[in-house]
Amino acid sequence: MSLLEIQDLIIEVGRAGAPAQVVAGLNLCVERGSTTVLVGESGSGKSMSALGIVRLLPRAARIKGGAVLLEGQDLLRISEAAMCDVRGARIGFVFQEPQDALNPVMRVGDQIGEVLTRHRGLRGLARRTRVVELLEAVGIPEAGQRLNGYPHQFSGGMKQRVMLAIALAGEPDLLIADAPTTALDVSTQAQILTLLRSEQQQRGMGMLFITHDLAVAHQVADTLAVMQAGRLVEIGSHADIFERPTHPYTQHLLRVSPRIQPDLAPPPLPVEAEPLLIARGLCVRFPGRRGLFGRIITQVTAVDNVDLIVHGGETVAIVGESGSGKTTLGRGLLRLLQVDAGSVNFGGREFFELDRKALRQARRDIQVVFQDPFSSMNPRLTVREIIEEGMTAQGLGGSRQGREQRVARLLEQVGLEAASIARFPHEFSGGQRQRICIARALAVEPKLLVCDEPTSALDVSVQAQILTLLRTLQQEMGLAYLFITHNLGVVAQIAHRVVVMHQGRIVESGPTQTVLFKPTHPYTQSLLAAVPRLP
């Protein structure tokens, strides 16, 4: 008997009179000690299938048929109280977007401890000790102190590690991991995959692993299942799919997956390209440990004396582990957080000396695409209102009708239908929400775009489309990019120069081909060694 057997699962969304099938007759098995990987494009039904298994579908979705058997027990036909005993204890779940899954007003240690008390009966010192063990196991440094932190005090990659600790806390028989390495840098990703394999081997845990990264799938899959538009189009062993794919869609996914290859490089920079942004001696510090009466007695240096230059029309990629200071550097450059030392000259003006009015005008020229698309959008606004907001603030686009037409064109540019203009963020998949954020940033025609993991939530074919779009815009408009990413395959395709950060400092920088293929610093070499690669 299989650990998990999904039989003819059908999930619908929309009104009862005009439903749309997002999962159409899914049949899939997961064996004990085995990993089944579900791959496919954003919106193909992967995450909806996973949510259907544990009966956590959004309100607009409903299961219309099929069975989900956990060692013979149909989870679709037991009570909600019985299902609460299954979730966390027998089935662990790692959600796609940790920022939205974690409780923002609850310490991370307490969120892990909830599972330990509910399903393992641990309290007091035993519970705290186990929380620290789990945080250390998923790579959280100084776990004894960090367990008292709140989610907003963790980087995107660290929040994903906390989610994984919560999922493993109940020692489940089955782990459903919905894109668990999406927000992680390559070295942490390797660490997490090693941890999952270790847990699996020790406890015979089955795993349903959902990803759009075929290189990761190549590392972990025993069985690979490919979904397209809610249907399973191909399923087979690791060797069958990667060596002998038969379906055109599977072949397409393998073809567009990013690879680190010497012949992948952006067009050369114009010889006359002038510096657009010059940062000197940038330092950002955060409060650390507090003493009596809340006085700050230690500080954490997140960005330490960083110098950076971005030329007009150039793409500079910033890479490094989660917590290395990449995102903090980007936000410091944008004046979205307090900078303790240093200067930034943007377009010939000292950016840190601008008053509020001048800063608003300057921000037309420097825009940002944030790492987490859902939390960076107002959930009460439609797509049109979200994209149009910047144009209205900057007095662009002319009439209301002109702005609406521009919004429609931007949506089509980033691979969405113009008809989705009246929909809300929650009606889109994770990858589709990131495309909306990119359209919003482009709406005011900036000169520099700070992209904080802009393709991390995208499937490989849409990622290829977005990278092509960014290269095209760069050639047509002379747009410059500061591209923060952990995906070195993407760096190989889009970056002119690479800056490698470690513990707040730049440890190596240079032309892309030099850094990726002739790295000199041991840290850069370790990053490249950890990159998952396709055959």
N, C-alpha and C positions, 0 to 999 in steps of 0.2 A: 504494500500500500504506500502511495506517495505521501510525503509530508503535507503538501498542498496540491490540490487538484481543482483547477478552474474549468467548469463545464458550461459551454455555450452562454457565457456571460454577456448580457445586453444591458447597456446603460443609455438612457435618454436624457436630453435636456430640452428646455423650452416648454411651451404651453402644451397641455394634454391634447388639444385639438390639432396641433401642428408640431409634433416632436421631431427632434433630430437625434439620430443615433451617433453617439460619440465612441461607443464600444459596441461592435457588431459581432456577437457570437464568438467571444474569445475562448479558446481552449488551450490550457497551459498547465504544466506540472513543475513542481519543485521538489527535489528529493533531499533527504537528510544528508548533510555534509556536502551538498552540491550547490553551485551557484548558477542560477538562470538569469541571464541578462536580457532585459527588454530595451531595445533601441528603436529610434524613429525620430522623426522631426517633431518640433514643438507643435502641439495641437493634434498629434496622432492618436491620442488616447492612452498614453503610457501612465501618466499620473492619475487619470480618472480611473483606470483599471485598478491601480494600487489602492486608491481611496475606497473603491467599491469593495475590495476584499475585507477591509476593516470597518466598513459601514460608516465612513466619515465623509460622504459625498456632500458637496455644497447643496444648499436648499433647492436650487433650480434643477438639480439632477436627481434621477431615480433609477433604481434597478428594475428592469421590466422582465427579466427572465434569466434562467441559468442557476447554477449552484457553485458554491465555494466550499470545498471540503477540506477541513484541517484534520488529518488522520481520520477521515470518515465522518466527521461531524460537520454538518452544513451550517456555516456561520450566518447564512441568510435567513435561517429559520429558528434561531434561538432568540431569547429575550434580550432586551437592551442591558439588563442587569448582568446576565451571563456574558454578554459581549464585553462589558467593562472588565470582567475577570480575565478575558482573553487578551485584550489590548494591554500591552506593557509586560504581561507575564509570559504568555505563549507567543505573542507576536510583538516585536519591537518595530518602531517606525521612525525613520529619519526623513523629515520633511524637506521639500525643495528649498524653501526660503526660511532660514532659521530666525531672521529678524521678526517675522510674522508669527512663527510658531512658539517662540519663547515669550514668557510673561515679562513685560518691561518693568514692572514694579516689584518683582520678586527676585531675590538673590539666586544666582545660578546653583549654588550648593543646595538651597532649599528645593529647587525644581528637580534636581536629581534625587534628593532625599525623599521627595514625595513618592517616587516609584519604589524606592527601597522600603519605605514604611508600608505602603499599600500592598505590595506583592511579595516582599521578603520578610516583613515583620521586624525590620531593624529600627532601632531608636537610639538616641543619646550618642555616646562615644563610638559605639559600633557603627552606627549610621554615618557619623562624620568621617571615621576612618575609611569606610568603603567609598564615600564620595571623593575623598582625596585620591584614593587608589584609581578610581575611574578617570578622574581628571588627568592624573599623571599618565595613565595608559593611553589616552587620546592626545597626549602631547601638549597639555597646558602647563607652562612653566610656573613655578612657585604656587603649586596647586593649593597648599595650605592657606595661602592668603587670598588667592583669586576666587576661591569658592564663596567669599563674601561679596564679590562684585556683582554688578547688575549687567544685563545684556549690552546696554549702550557703551559700557566700558571695555568691550571686547571688539577686536577687529572682525571683519566678515568671516575670515577663515576660522578664527577661534570660536565664534558663535556656532559654526557648523560642527566643530569638535565637541562643544557642549551638548548639542543635539544628539550626537552619536553616543556620548556618555549616558544620556537619559535613556536612549533606546536599548543600550546594553545592560542597564542597571537591573532589569528584571530577569536577566539571563534567559532570554526567549529561545524557543525552539526554531522560530522563523524570524528573520530580520528582513524587513522591506526597506530598502534604501533608495529613496527617490532623489537621484542626482546628488549623492552625498559628498562628492569631491568637486563639485562645480565651483565653489568659492575658495578652494584650497590651492596654494602654490604647489609646484611639482614635488618638492621634497616632503612637504606635509602630506600631500596626496599619497606618495609612496609609503609613508609611515602609516597612514590610515588603512590603506589596502593591505599592508602587512599585518596590522592589528586585526582586521576582519578575517583574514585567512587563519591567523592564530586562534581566534575565538572559535572559528568554524571547526578547525581540526581538534581542538580540545573538547568541544561540547557537541560535535556532530550537528551544528546549527545549519539549517537550510537558509539560503539567501535569494531573494528576488531583488536584483540590482537594476535600477533604471538609470539610463544615461544616454546622452547624445554624443559622447566622446568614444569613438570606436577604438582609439588607442587604449583607453582604460578598459573597455570591454574585452579587448584582446588579452589583457593581463589577467582578468578575473573570471572569464566565462568558462563554464563547462558546457552549457547549452546557451545558444544565442537565438532570440526570437525578435523578428523585425516587424514593426507595426507601421502601417500607413493608413491614414484616414479612418482610424478605428478598427481596422482589420489586420489580422496576422497574415503577412504575405510570404514569410519564409521562416522556417525554424530548422535548426540543425545543430550538430556538434560544433565545437570550436574550429576544427579543421574544415568541416563542410562549408561554413560561412566565409571564413577568411581565405581559404585556398580555392574553393569551388563554388562561389555564389552563383545562383541560377536566376534570381529575380532581378529585373532591370533596376528596381529601386534600391536594392542592396548594393548592386554594382555602382550605382550613382553615389551612395553614401560613402563607399570606400574611395571613390575617385576624388571627391571634394574634401576629404578629411585632411586637415593641415599636417604638413610634414616639414621637418627641418632639413632643407636641401639647399646646396650652394647656389642653384640657379633660380631660387625664389628671392627676388629683391625688388623694391620699388624703383621707379625711374630715378635717374640721378638728379640731384638738386641743381637748379640754375646757378651758374657761376656767380651771378650778381646778387644772390640771396643775402639780405641784410638781417642782423639779429632783431628779432621781434620781442623776445623776453630774455632778460638778463637778471638772474638771481645771484646775490653774493652773500656768503656767510649766513645762510638762513638757519635759524635755530628755533625749535618748538619744544617746550617743556610742559609736562602735565604734573599736577600734584600727585605725590606718592603717599607714603605713610604719614598719618596724622598723629600728633601727640596729645598732651593734655589740653583741654578746652578747644580741641579741633585744630590746633596750630599745625601747619604743614612743616614737617621736619625732614622730609626727603622729596626729591623731584625725579621724575622719569623723563629723560631726554629722548624724545621720539624722532627728532630731526636734528642732526648735529653738524653745524658748520658746512652746509651744502652749497656748492656753486653749480649753476646750471644755465645753459644758453640754448634757446630754441630759435632757429632762423625762420623767416617767412617761407612757407611752402614745405617745411621740413617736418618729418615725424620722428620724435624722440621717444623711445620706449623706456619705461622705468620698470625694472623687474626685481624680484626679491621675494623672500618668504613673507607669509602673513605676519604682520607685526614689525616688519623691517622699516616702516616709516613711509612707504610709497603713497598711501592715501593721505596721510597727514601732510606730506610735502605738497601734494596737489591742492588740498584745502587751504594750506597756508599761503600758497601762491595766489589763490583766489580771494584771500581775506575772509574766508568763511570760519576761521578760528584765529585766536590771538597768536601772533608771532613774537617771540621774545627777543630776537636779534636778527640783523641782516636787512637787506634791501632788495626790492624788485623793481626793475625798470621795464615798463611795458609800452611799446610803441613810442619810446622817447620820453615818457613821463614816469615820475616816481610814483608807483602804484600805491604805496603805503601812505603817501602824503595827500591823496585826493580826499576832498570833502564828500559828504553824502551825495550831493547832486552830481559832482564830477564822477564819482564812483559808479553811480547808476548808468551814466552815459558810457563809461569805459566798459561796463559789463556787457554792453552789446557786442563788443569785440572779443570778449573772452567768456566762453560758455562751458558748461560741464555736463557730462553724462555720468550719473552716479552708479555705484555698484549694484545697489538693490533697487530695481525699478518700481516695485509696488510701494515701498515706503517713501519714495521720492515724489509720488504723485498724490494729489488730493483725491480721495476715493469718491467724493461727492460731485466732482466735475466730470463732464463728458470729455471725450478725446478732443473734440473741437475746442472746448474751453481751455483745456490743458495746453495745447499747442499754441492757441491764439493769445494766451495770457502775456507772453513775452512781447509779441508784436504790438499788443495794445499798450503795454507799459512803455515801449520805446517809440510809439507813434508810427509804426510801420504797417504796410499792407493796404493803406487807403481805407476804402469803405468796408463795412461789415461783409458785404458780398465778396469783395476782393480778398479779404482775409480768409474767408471760408474756402474760396477756390484755391488759395495757396496752401491751406491745411490739407485739402484733398490731394494736391500734387505731392506734398511732402509724404503723406501716407503711402502713396503709390511708389515713391522713390525708395522707401524703406521696406517695401514688400508687403504692405497691408492694403486691403480694399478701401477705396474712398467711401464706400457705403458704411464703414464702421465708425464714421465720424461722430455719430450720436450715441455711441455705446460708452460704458463706464469701464474703468480699469479692471474691476473684478471679473468682467466678462471675457478677459483675454488670458491666454496662457502666459507663463513666465517669459518666454522668448518674445512673444508678441508685445508684452509690456515694455521690454527693453527697446524694441523698435520705435515705440511711441516716444520714449525718452530721447532717442536720437533725433527723431523728427522735431521735437520741441526745441532741442539745442540748436538745430540748423535753421529754425524759423526766423531768427534775427540776423542771419548772415554774418556769423562771427569770423574773426581772423584767426583765432586760436581756439581749439576745442580740447579741453581736458577730459580725457576719456578714462574713467575709472572702471576697469573690467567691463567694457561695453559689449563684449561678445561672450562673456562667461555663461550667460543664461540662454544662449542661442544654440540651436542644433547646427550641425556642420554645414548643411547646404545654405541655410540662412546666414550663418557666419560668413561663408564665402561670398554671399551676395552683399552683405554689409561692408566687408572689406573692399570689395570691388567698388561699391558706392563711395566709400571714403577716399579711395585712390582717385576715382573720377572727379570728385569734388575738389580734391587737392590740385589736380592738374588744371581744372577749369577756373577755380577761384583763388588759387594760391594759398589755400587753407593750410594752417599748421596744426599739428596734433602733438599733445603730450599724452602718450598712450600708456596707461598703467595697466599691467597685465601679469599673470603668472603663466600664460600660455606661450611658450617659446616658439611653437609652431606658427602662431599668429605673428609674433615678432619677426620671424624670418620672412614673412610675406609683405609686411607693411612698413617696417622701421628703417630709417636711414642711419640712425645712431641708437645705441643701447647704453643705458645707465643701469648699473647693478648696485642695489642698496642692501646693506646688511647692518642691523642694529643701529639704524638711523644715519649711517654714513655711506657715501659712495665709495665702493671698493674697486670698481673697474668701470671704465667707459670707453667707447670708441665706435668705429663703424660696425654695422651689424655683422658683416661677414667675418670681421676680425674677432669680435667678442664671441660669436657663436661657434666658430670653427677653429680659432686659435686662442682660447681663453688663457690668461696668465695667472689669475687669482684662484687659489684653491676653492673659495666659496663658489665662484662662477663655474668651476669645473664640477663641483658636487651638484649644482643645480642641473647642469646639462646631463650628468650621469643618471639623474632621477627621472628624466623625461620619458613617459611611456611612448613606445614607437610601434607603428604598424609594420607588418612584414613587407 
